Amino acid sequence: MKARDLVVETWSALDANRGRSALTVLGIVIGISAVIAMTALIAGINRALVGELGLSQAQLVYINVWTKELTYDDVDRFSRDLSDYEYITASSYGSAEVTTGEKKASGDLRGVKPDYFKAMDTKFLQGRPFTDGEERSGSMVAILDEASVHTLFGGADMDAVGKTIRIGNDTYTIVGVTENSNMYMAPDSVSIVLPFSTMATRVTGGQQVSEVTGLAYEGTDMEAVVKKTTSYLAELYNVPEDEREDEIYVYSMKSMIDSVNATMGSFSLLMTVVASISLLVGGIGIMNMMLTNVTERIREIGLRKALGARRIDITSQFMLESVCLCLMGGLIGVVLGYLGALGLAGFASEAFMDGETTVTPYVDASTVIMATAICVGTGLVFGWYPARRAARLDPVESLHYQ
């Protein structure tokens, strides 16, 4: 039988039983919808979570030695000795009351060196970062994030560059506005970044470092960098090997990314397994319908075989019918699954992201290919027995079947 004739006959057989075919593929539709919805939603949450936590910079490494109070001189030495890092920068933390006009807020302050913005890949919406000269001279300049501008000036879209704020008893000029930081802040708090030297002179009163962050060169083996950095710190500060885990903290953001991906991947696999139960039920429904079709078309099968149809022709026709049913169910399932994921994404944004981040379902080509392969596989597996049964019918007995 020619391919064209096979397709025409298959379509005619399915079209003759539209209602039954629609009900039969319902299980496949539900199964594929569940797989696509869960896969798309989990992938969307994963991508939103990675972006929200700032995990897109896999080369970031956080460094600390718990038993030693680090200063910027220590960080400067790290930069000279550790060659795997493009930048090693430091931050100091503090707090103070911030006022502007009639507005007053609690300020979470961070003192940084200019290379901090390069290491963290900070996005500026307005203005610019500090210059080296401003940092060395302890200039009274500040950088706010978008949310802090809204809190202090009443509008996130206003031009805040050049305006002044008071931190304690000092007046600072805003030179830049960044995207919202990933730090958690109370509703009435603002996040403000100052030059490190200004912070040391005006707020903390010393060169103590609260956080050390390194940005490794792109393509670097992050696991090897973490081990090398840990060994370097242990030798530098004479930390015994059995105490390194407790005394030295070296953690790469890539490890966190891998952990998040592994967790979400396991959850996605679990949801897929659960959804596969519906596919199994749908496959059984396909087999039941095909067996019914074989019974109803015994005389037709006998006539075809009497006219010269081979077993392979009969088998191919019934197998193709089964696969087409599954593919139609899969196509509908992909569309409904994505629409379902869109609906669930709004709930996930509120439930898991507190409404601050929008979760967008994500379906890649591999997911669609996987769904297609599942449909074809289901059609082949559950259509094989009815097709073989039809092909093995005796033509003489089939022609006499009532």
N, C-alpha and C positions, 0 to 999 in steps of 0.2 A: 504494500500500500504506500502510495506517495505521501510525502509529508503534508502537502497541501490538502489532500483528501482526508488525512488523519485529523488535521486541525478542524476541517469543516464538520466531519462526523462528530468530533468531540463537542464542538460548540452546539450542534443540533441536539445532542443528547442532554446537555446541561440546560439548554434553553427550553426544552420540553418539560423540565421539572424545576421551574424557577423557584416556586415556594419551598419545595423540599431542599433544593440546593442552598437557598438563603438560610434556612434553619440549620442545615448541616454545618455550614461554615461558621456558625455563631460561636462555637467553642474555640475555633482558631482565632476569630476576631478578638474574643476576650483575652485569650492567652497572649497574643502578640501585642495587644493594647497594653496589657499589664507589664510586659517585658519592656516595651518602648517607653511607657510612662515612667517606670521606675528607673530605667537606665538614664533617660534624659534628665529627670529630676535630680538624681544623685550626682550626675556629671555637672549639672548646673550649680548645685549646692557646693560641690567640690571646688569648682572654678571660682565661685563667689567667696568661699571661705579662704582660699589661697590668696585672692586679691585683697580681701578685707584684712587679713593678718600680715600683709606685706611679705608673703612668702615667695613672691615671684623672683626675688634675688637669691638664687640658690647658692651664690658664692659668699654670702654673709656668714661670719663666724663671731660668736659672742665669747669674750675671754674675761676671766676673773681669777684671782687667787684669794680665797676666803681669809687666809691668815695674815695677809699683808694689806695695808692701806696704800693702794696705788696712787701715784701722782703722775702728772703729765710727763715728768722726766722718765718714768718707767715706760710709758707708752711710746715716747720718742725712741727709747732704746729698742723696744719691740720692733718698731718700724725699720731700724737699721739692721737688726739681726735676722729678722724673718723675711726671707726673699720671696716667699710664695704669695705675699699680699701686695695688691696694688695700693691699698690704703689701709692704715691702722689708725683709727681715730678714737677720741675719747669724749665722754659727756659727763657733766656734773649736774646734779639735781638740786632744786631748792624750791621754796614757796614764798609768796609775799602777796600782799593786797595790791590789786591793780585798779586804778581809777582813770576815768576819762569823762570830763564834764560831770554829769550827774550820775553816770553809771559806775558801779563798783562791783568787783568780782574777786574771787580767790584765784590766784595765778599759780599754775604749775610751770615752773621755770626750768629750762634746760640750757646749760652753757656748752657750746660746741666750738670746735675749730672749723675753718672754712671747708676743709676736705670732708667734713661730715656730710655735707649736702651731696657731694659726688659719690661717696660710699653708699649712701642710702637712696641715691637716685631720686632726690626730692624734686617734685614738680612745682614750679612757681606759677601762680596764677597772675600775680602782679609783682612788679619790682624785681629784686635781685637778692642773691645771698651776700653775706659779709665779704669784705675784701681782707686780704692778709694784713694790710695796714691798719684797718679798723680793729682787727682782732688784737694785734700787737699793742696798739695804743689804748686799748680798753674803751673804745668809743661807746657812747650811749645810744646804741641803735638796737632795734628789735625786729623780729620776724614773727608774724602771727599766722595761724591757720584760718581757713575760711569760716569755721564755726565760731572762732574767737572774735573775728571781725564782726560777725552777726551779733554776738553777745554784747560787745563793747560799743558798737556804733549803730546797731539796729538794722543792718542790711549787709548780707554776704557779698552782694554784687557792687557795693560802693567802692570808690577808689580810696583805699586806706593809706597808700604810700604817701609819706610826707606828714601824716598826722602824728600827734604825740600822745603818749600815755604816761601815767605816773605809776612807777613800781616802788612802793615804799615812799621814800622822800625824794626819789630821783625821777627826772623826766627823760623819756626815751623817744627817739624818732623812729617810726615804722619805715623800714626800707624794703620789705617784701611780704607777700602773702602767699602761703602754700596751700596745697590741697589739705583736707582734714587729716590730722594725724591718726594713727591707729591706737593711741593711748586711750584708756578709759578715763573719762573725767566726769565729775559730778555735774549736774545740770547748770549750776551757777559758777562753774570754774572755766578758766581760759588757759590755753596752752601757748606759751611764749618762749621763743628761742633767743638767747643772748650770746654775744661773743664769749668764749671761754674765759679770757682774761677779765672781762667786765664782770662776769658771774663770780669769779674768784675774789675780785676786789670789793664788789658792792653787795654780794649776797652771802656766799659761803665763807669768805674770809680765808681762803686757802686754795692750794692747787690740787686738792684731793679729787680723785676721779671716781665717779659712780658707776660708769659703764664703759667698757672697752669693746669696740666693734671693728672687725677686720673684713675687708673685701678682697677675696682671693682673685687671682687672674682667671679670666674665662678659660674653661677647658681644664682647669686644675682638678686633680683627684682630691675631692673634699675629705674623704676618709683619711687619706694620707696626710693632708694638711692638719687635720685635727690631731692625729697621733704625733706628728712632728712638733706642733705647737705645745702639746701637753708635755712632751719630753723636754723641750726647751725650757719651759717654765719650771719644771721639776728640778732641772740642773741649776738654773739661775737662782732659785730660792731654796735649794737643798731640801726638797721634799722627798722623803723616802717613797719607794715604789708602792709599798702597801698602803700609803696614805694619800696617794695621788687622787684617787676617786673622790675622797672627802674634801681635799684641800684645793684642788684645781678644777675650775669649770671652763671647759672649752666645748662649745656646742655649735654645730653648723645648722643653718636654716634648711639645708638640703635634707638633713635628718628629719626635721619636722615635716617637710614636704612629703618625704617618703612615708612617714608615719600616717599623715592625713590621707595620702593616696591609698595606702594599704588598708586603712580602716574603711574608707568609702568603697574601695574595691570589694572588700569582704561583704559589706552590706549589700552592694549591688548584686554580687553572686548569690547571696541568700534570697534576695527578692526574685531573682531570675529563676532559681530552683522552685520557689513557691509558685510563681506564675506558670512554670512548666507543667504543673499538675493540670491546669486548664487546657494546655496544649495536648496532654495525654487524653483527656476526656474528649477534646475536639477530634483527635485522631481516631478514637474508637467510634465516634459518630460518623466520620468519613467512611470507615470500614463497614459500618452497619448500612449506610446508604448504598455503598457500592455493591454489597452482597444483595441488597434488595433489587438494585438495578439489574444485576446478573440474572436473578430469578425472573424478573419481569420481561427480560429480553432474551430468554432462552431460545425461542423460535427464531428471533432475528439472528442470533449467534449461529444457530444451526444452518440457516439459509446462507449466511456469509461463508461458512466453512464448506457448504455444498458447492458454492460458486468458486471455490479455490482459495479462500482466505487461509493464511497460515496461522499457526499458533502465535507466532511473534506479532502478527498483525492484530489479533484479538487482545493479546497481552498489552501491546503498546497503546491501543485505544483506551482501555480501561485504566491503565496507569496514568495516561495523560489526563483523563478526566479527573482522577484523584488529585494529581498535582495542580491542575488548574483551579480546582475548588480551594485547595490550600493557599495558592498564590493570591486568589481573589480575597480570601479571608485575611491574608497577611497584609495586602495593600490597604484594605479598610482598617485593619488593626494599627498600622503605622500612623495613619492620619488621625484616628481617634486617640491613639496613645499620646501623640504629641499635643493634641488639643487638651487631653486630660492633664498632661504635665504642665501645660500653661496655667490651667486652673489651680493645680496644686502649688505652683510656684509662688503665687500670691500668699497662700497660707504659710509656706515655708519661710518667706521673707519676714513675715510677722512673728512666726513662732521661733525661728532659729537665729534670725538676724536683727530682731527688734525693730524691723521696718527701716533700718538705716541702709541696708544694702538690698538691691533688687536681684532676685534669683531668676536667671533666664535659662530655661531648659536647653540642653545641648545634645544634639544628635549628630554623630559623625558618620562618615561613609561606612566604617566598619560595622556600626550597629545595624544599619540598613542591610548590609550584605549578610550579617549574621541572621537577621530576621528572615531574609529571603532564603538562605540556606536551610533554616529550620523548617520553613514552609515546604520547600521542595523535599527535604528529608522526611517530613511527616507524611506527605503525599505518597512518596515511594514506599515507605515502611508499611503504612496502613492500607495502601492500595494494592500491594503485591499479591496478597492472598486472594482477594476477589478477582483480580485480573488472571491469576493462574487457574483459578477455578473455572472461569469463563473459557479460557483457552483449552482446557482439558475436556470440555463437554463433547460427547459423541454427537456428530451431526445428525445421524438417523434418529436417535432418541430425542434430540432437541426439536426436530421438525414435527414429531408426534406429540410434543409436550402441550398439554392443555392448561 
